[in-house]
Amino acid sequence: MGALPYLSAEVKRATGSTFKELLLHKRLDKAARLLRETRLTIQEVCAAVGYDNTSYFHRVFRRRYGKSPKEYRSELWKTENAT
């Protein structure tokens, strides 16, 4: 077994997720944090977490959080500014 397949198998065994899944979760966690804590545009957040395809970013973000990045940010703003 070569080094890369071995490493991939070890990551999967140790974490229960593939390297690709772990990277996706890390990127989306950072995107959510940037949406919460900065005024970056959604396109800037998308680029900051390593995506050059905005529609793919929107799709995977919605799959993870159940809403678009814009909806995610809007709901946070409403919550923080509720009286």
C-alpha positions as CSV (number, residue, x, y, z in Angstrom):
1,M,0.0,0.0,0.0
2,G,1.4,3.4,-1.0
3,A,1.8,6.3,1.4
4,L,-1.2,8.3,0.4
5,P,-3.8,5.4,0.5
6,Y,-2.3,4.4,3.8
7,L,-2.5,7.9,5.2
8,S,-6.1,8.2,4.0
9,A,-7.1,4.9,5.6
10,E,-5.5,6.0,8.9
11,V,-7.3,9.3,8.9
12,K,-10.6,7.5,8.2
13,R,-9.9,5.0,10.9
14,A,-8.9,7.6,13.5
15,T,-11.6,10.1,12.9
16,G,-14.4,8.2,11.1
17,S,-14.3,10.8,8.3
18,T,-12.3,11.1,5.1
19,F,-9.7,13.8,4.7
20,K,-12.0,15.5,2.2
21,E,-14.9,15.5,4.7
22,L,-12.7,16.9,7.5
23,L,-11.4,19.7,5.2
24,L,-15.0,20.5,4.2
25,H,-16.1,20.8,7.8
26,K,-13.1,23.0,8.7
27,R,-13.7,25.3,5.8
28,L,-17.4,25.6,6.6
29,D,-16.7,26.2,10.3
30,K,-14.4,29.0,9.3
31,A,-16.9,30.4,6.9
32,A,-19.6,30.5,9.6
33,R,-17.2,32.3,12.0
34,L,-16.4,34.9,9.3
35,L,-20.0,35.4,8.6
36,R,-20.6,35.9,12.3
37,E,-17.6,38.1,13.2
38,T,-16.8,40.1,10.1
39,R,-18.4,42.3,7.5
40,L,-16.8,40.5,4.6
41,T,-19.1,39.9,1.6
42,I,-20.2,36.3,1.0
43,Q,-17.9,36.2,-2.0
44,E,-15.0,37.3,0.1
45,V,-15.8,34.7,2.7
46,C,-16.1,32.1,0.0
47,A,-12.6,33.0,-1.3
48,A,-11.2,33.2,2.2
49,V,-12.0,29.6,3.0
50,G,-10.6,28.4,-0.3
51,Y,-13.6,28.1,-2.7
52,D,-13.5,29.7,-6.1
53,N,-16.9,28.4,-7.1
54,T,-19.5,30.5,-5.2
55,S,-22.5,28.3,-6.2
56,Y,-20.7,25.2,-4.8
57,F,-19.9,27.0,-1.6
58,H,-23.6,28.0,-1.3
59,R,-24.7,24.4,-1.9
60,V,-22.3,22.8,0.7
61,F,-23.0,25.6,3.2
62,R,-26.8,25.0,2.9
63,R,-26.3,21.3,3.3
64,R,-24.4,21.8,6.5
65,Y,-26.3,24.6,8.1
66,G,-29.8,24.3,6.5
67,K,-29.7,27.8,5.2
68,S,-27.8,30.0,2.7
69,P,-24.8,32.0,3.9
70,K,-27.0,35.2,3.5
71,E,-29.8,33.7,5.6
72,Y,-27.3,32.5,8.2
73,R,-25.9,36.0,8.6
74,S,-29.3,37.7,8.6
75,E,-30.7,35.4,11.3
76,L,-27.6,36.1,13.5
77,W,-28.1,39.9,13.0
78,K,-31.8,39.6,13.9
79,T,-30.9,37.6,17.0
80,E,-28.2,40.0,18.2
81,N,-30.4,43.1,17.6
82,A,-33.6,41.8,19.0
83,T,-35.2,44.0,21.7
